[in-house]
Amino acid sequence: MDKLLFKRILVAVLTVLAIVYVLYLLISANFDMYPTENAVQVTVTDKISSNGFIVRDETVINNDTTGVLSYSCDEGEQIGVGGEIAKIYASEEDARAQTMADSLEAQKSDLESLQKNSSVNTVGIDTINNSINNNIISYIDDINNENLSSAFSDSNNLLYSINQRYLYTGKYADFNSQIQSLQSEIDSLRNSAGNSIGVIKTDKAGYFSEFCDGYESSIKYSDIDSVKLSDLENVTKQNVSQNCAGKIVSGLNWYVLCKVSSDEATRLSIWNSDVSISFSNATAMQIPASIYRIHQESKDSDAIVVLECDYMDDSLIEARYEPIEIGLGTYTGLRISKKAIHDDYVTKTTYDDNGTPHTEEKKVQGVYVMYGSEVQFKEISILYSDDDYVICDPSPSEEDLFSDETVSMYDKVIIEGDDLYDGKIAQ
């Protein structure tokens, strides 16, 4: 064989072998023998999903007088005993004109107040600018959420802040001309419209709502201690009278009733803390609540849960039957797949007063972790468990951990594999 050809073949073979060897090293360095996932820190909320029916202490206000109502208070506004709910006018034109005059009266009063206090510079320009920005944001949020009553209030606040800035920066020395113009318009409206022909007042204190949905007495507030799941499942809506002028929600406390499974009822019964309620449709806030009552016909049956709340605003006062999530607690720890959990023996060495070592062995829950090519077993302390994963405490106490080793953040936890044991060398 030609020597040159032989050399070429030898070089080619050696080159292929070198490439194969390098590929082997790369694959060995970048791929584990066992599939793994990193233990990462997450925060989760233990929650129960259901549909909640809201029960309040509600008194429907009826109006037997013929005419057009012009409400004197906003949705969700607190009102005392004997407080005015609405004025009654003979026509819509009278109601519209008098309502506009009332609004202009409020604007005039704001300008008079600003002008009176303009010589006292207790508010800085930065505070005024922040107030303008906050009122704009609130106004846009109200429009997006279709909360017209709050949008009207925020628009008045925005106008007040803008006028305050005009005075502060010297753009206007006073508002005399504006006040005179408003007064002239108010007089014109008052003179052209008839006065109210009646007034509606309340004999109960509470939060006002002009909205009645027909469920006000479906489950009585006074029956909250005896309500059963069958009562919730058979709730019926009643016809709302044409004479209904609104309602008053009295009392500090109101209740959310919901159906849960027997397992969920058990979870709630052993929960010794307050909960939170998320209403997906009514509000983005999490409402604090407490577990007032749980009732089951038998230990294996579905249950009714009564949750007690004492927070109220205009977004909740119209809510009735809402999808809810009951939050039982928030947990922060290391997320680990349930497939990775095993039982294995760990040993612990202790020393008595004489310095004599004593070795103890115990079977515990843990995971196998890859350190280089070595498999190590680490004990875990579970804070929370879901269907597919657990949340483990990264710093458990001595009482919760038998050994001295637990899983750490970014550990490469083995999620599949056979014949795993502590100290095994993966090949």
N, C-alpha and C positions, 0 to 999 in steps of 0.2 A: 504494500500500500504506500502511496506517495506520502512522504513525511509531512508535507505542507497540509494535505487533506486531513491527515491524522490529527495534526495540531488544531485545525479548525473545528473538527468534530469534538475534540476534548474540551476546547474552550466553550463551545456551545452547550455541551452537557453540564460543565461546571457552572455556567451562567444560569441555566435552568434550575439547577439545584440551589444556587444562591437565592434566586428569586422565590422559590418554594419555601426556603428556610425563613426568609424575611417575611413572607406572607404569613407563615405559621406564627412567628413572633408577634406580628401585628394583631392577628386574630386572637392569640392568647392574651395579649395585653388589653384588648378592648372588649372582649366578650367573656362573661362569666360562665362557669360551668353550670350554674343554676340561675334561673330567671330571678331577678331581684327588683325591688322598688325602694326608693329612698324614704326614710321616715321624716316627714315634714310637719311643721307646726301649723295647725288650723284651729279655727274657732267655730263651733257648731252650737245650735240651739235645739234642745230636746222639745219637740212640739207635737201636739195632737190636732188634727184637722177635723172640722165638723161644720155644721150650720147652726148659727145661734139665733134664738128668738129673744127679743128684748122686752122685758116687763118693767114698767115704770109706774109710779103713783100719778096717774093722769086724770085730770078733770076737764071734761069737754065744756066749752063755753058756747051757749046758744044765744042767738039774737032773734027776737020776735018782732023787731021794728023793721018796717019796710024802708029801704034806702040803700045808699052806697057806702061801704065801709072804707075808711082811711085809717090804717093802722098807726098807732102812736108809738109803738115799740118795735124793735128789730127782732128777727128770728134768733132765738136762743138768749134773748136779753132777760136778766133777772128783774122781777117786778114784785113789789110788796102787796100786802093785803089792801084792797081798795084802790089799787093802781089802775090807771087808764089803759085799756087795751086798744080801743079804737074810737074814732068819732064817726057819727052817721050823718050823711048829707042827703039832700033830696035828689041830687043828680050827679052824674059823673063830672060834669063841668064844674060844679061847685066844689066837689072833692078835689079835683085836679088843681083848681086855682088856689084853694086854701092850703093844700099840701105844698105847692110851689112857694106860696108866701111864707110858710113855716121854714122851708129850706133857705130862703133868702134872709129870713130873720136870723138864722144861725150864722150865715156868712157875714152879715152886718155885725153881729155880736163879736165874731172873731176879729174883724177888722178894728172894732172899737177897743177890744182888749189889747191887740198888738200896738195900736197907736198910744194907748194909755201907758204901756210899759216900755215904749221904745227908748226912753231915756235911761233905762236901767239895763246895761249891757251885761247881763248875767250869763248869756249864751254866746259861745264863740262861733265863728264862721264854719269851723270844721264840724261842730255838732249840728249846725243847721244843714250843711251839705249831706252829712250822714243821714239825717232825718229825711231829706228829700229822696235820697237813693233807696232807703229802706221802704218808704211809702210807695215808690214806683214798683219795687219788687213785689211788695204785698198786693198792690193793685193788679199787677199782671197775674200773680198766682190766683187771686180771687176770680178774675175773668176766666182763666183756664179751667178752674174748678167750678165755674158757673155759680159762684157764691156772690150774688148780686148785692145783697144787703151789706156784706163786708166790703165789697168793691165801692159802694157809695160812700161808706164811712172813710175808707182809705183815700178816696178822691178828695174829700173835704180836708183830711189831714195833710194831703199833698199840697193843696191850695194854701193852707195855713202856713206851711213851711216855706213855700215859694214867696208868699207875701212877707214873711219874716225876713227872708234874705234881701228882698227889695229894700226894706227899711234899714237893715244892717249895712248894706253897701251904699246907701244914699241915693239909690235910683229914684225912690219916692221919699219926700220929706214927711208926708202924711197921707191919709186915705180919706180926707174930707169929701172930695168930689165923688169917690166911689161909694162912700157911706150915704151921701145925699141921693145918688142915683139909685142905690138899692132901696132906700126908704120910699122914693117916689114909685118904684115898681111894686113894692109891697102894698102901698096905699091903693094903687090902681087895682091890684088883684083882690084885695079885701073888699073894695067898694063894688066890684063887678060880680062878686060871688056871694051866694047866700051863706049864712052861718050854719053850723051844725044843728041838726034837729034832735040829736041824742048822743049819748056817750055810753060805751060799754066798759064796765069795770069788773075786776075780779075780786072775789071774796077769799081767795087763797093766794099765798105767796109761792113763788117758784120761778121756773124758766118758761118763757112764753114761746109757743109755736102756733102759727096760723094753719099748720098742716095736720089734718086728721086722716088716718088711713083705714079706720074701721076695725082695728085690732085693739083699741084702747081698753076694752073690757073682756077680751077673749080669754085671757088668764088674769084673774084678779090679783092685784098687788098684795092683798091681805091673805091670799091663799098660797103664798110662796113657800111656806113651811110644810105644805101638804101636797104640792103639785107632784104628779106622777108622769112617767114617760107617755102613757096613753093620753094624758091631757095635752101634752105637747104635740103628739102625732095627730090629734083630732082638732087642732086649732082651726076655727072658722072666722072668716071676715064678715063683719056686719055692715049694713048700708050706712053711709055717712049722711046725716040729715042736711038738707039744703040750708037750714038755719044755723049750721055750725060756723062759729066765728073763730075757732081755734081751740087751743087747750093750754092748760097750765100743768107743767111737770113739777110736782112738789117733792120735798124730801131730798136729803143728800144722797141716799143710796138707790141704786137701780140694779137690775139683775139680768144676766144673760143665761138662758136655758139652752142646753144642747144635748144631743144623743151621742153616747160613746159606747164602744164595745165593752165586754166584761174585762178583757185584758187592760184596756185603757182606764176603766174604772178602778182597777187594782193599782195601776200606776199613780193615779190621782189620789187614791186613798192613803197611800204611804208617803206621798209628797208632803213634807212638813213646812213648806214655805209658800209665800204668795206666788202668783202666776202673772203673766201678761197676756193680753188679748190683742191680736191683730185683726182689724176689720179691713178686708181687701178692697171693699167698695166705698165704705163711708169715710175713712180717714187713713192717712199714712202713718199716724202715730200708733205707738204701742200703748195700750191702756192698762194701767195697773189694776189688778183684781185679786180677790181671795176666793178660795173654795168654800162656799157657804154650805153646800149640801150635796150629797150623792145618794141616790135611791135606786135600788135594784129589787125586782120581784124575787129573784133567786141569784145565787152566786155566779151562775153561768149565763145569765141573761144580760141583754143590753141594759144600760143605765141612763138615767137622766142626771146631769150635773148642773147645779145652780152656782153660778159665779157672781160674786157681789162686787160692784164698782161704785166709786164715789166721784169720778171725774166726769164733767159734762161740758160740752161746747155745742155751737150751732151745727157742726157737721154730724154730731151724734144724735141730736134731738129728733131728727126725722128718720133715723135708721130704725129698722124693725127686724127683718129676717135677713141675715147676712152670713156669707161664708166667713168662717173665723179660723184662726190658729191659736191654740192655747200653748203659750211658752212656759215650760217647766224649769228651765235653767240653761245657762250658757256655759260651755266647757271649752277650755283651751288646752291643747296637748298635742301629742304626736299621732298622726293618722296612720293606722296600720291595717292592712287587709286581713279579714278573718281567716283567709286561706293560709296565712303565714303563722297562725298560732298553733303551738304544740305544747304537750306536757312532757317535762323531763325532770331528772333529778339534779339538784344542785347541792353543794356541800358548803358548810360554813364552819370556820374554826373559831372557837372562843377560848379564853383563858381564865382559870379560876384565880383565887387570891394567891396561890402558891406559884402561879406562872405555868401550871400544867395545861397543855392544850387539850381541848375536847372538840372532836369533829362531829357535826350533825349533818344529816342528809334528809332532804325533803323534796317531794314531787311538787312542782309549781308550774304555772302557765308562763310561757315565754315565746321567744322567736329565735330563729337561727340567723345569724348575721355573718356576712362575708368580710373578713379582714385579710386582704391580699388573697392568698389561696387557702386560708384556714377558715373553717366554720366554727363560730363561737355561739354558745347558747346564752341568751340574756333574758332575765326575768322581766315581766311587765306588770304594771298596776293599772287596771282599766278604770277610767273615769266615766266613760259613756260607750254604749254599744248600739250599733245600728244593724240592719240586715246584712250589710256587706263589709263593714269596717268597724274598728273600735278606736277610741281616743284614749291614749295612754298618758299617764302622768310622767313628765320628764324628770321630776324631782320628788319621788314618793318618800314618805316618812319611813323610819325604821320599822314602825308597826305594820306598814303595808308591804314591806319588802323583806323577804327572808334572807336573800343574798345581798351582796354589796354591788351587784352589777345590774343595771337596767338599760333599756334601749336609749340611744341618744339621737339628737337631731342629725339627719343626713346619713345615718347608718344604712347600709345596703342590706335590707331585710329580704331573706329568701322566701319567695311566695310559693314555690313548687320544688319538689325534689324527694327522692327516696333515700332511705338509709342515712338519714341525717343524725349527727351526734356531735357533741361538743369536742372540739379539737381535731375534727376530721380535716384532712388535706384534700382539697378538690383537685382532680387531675383531668 
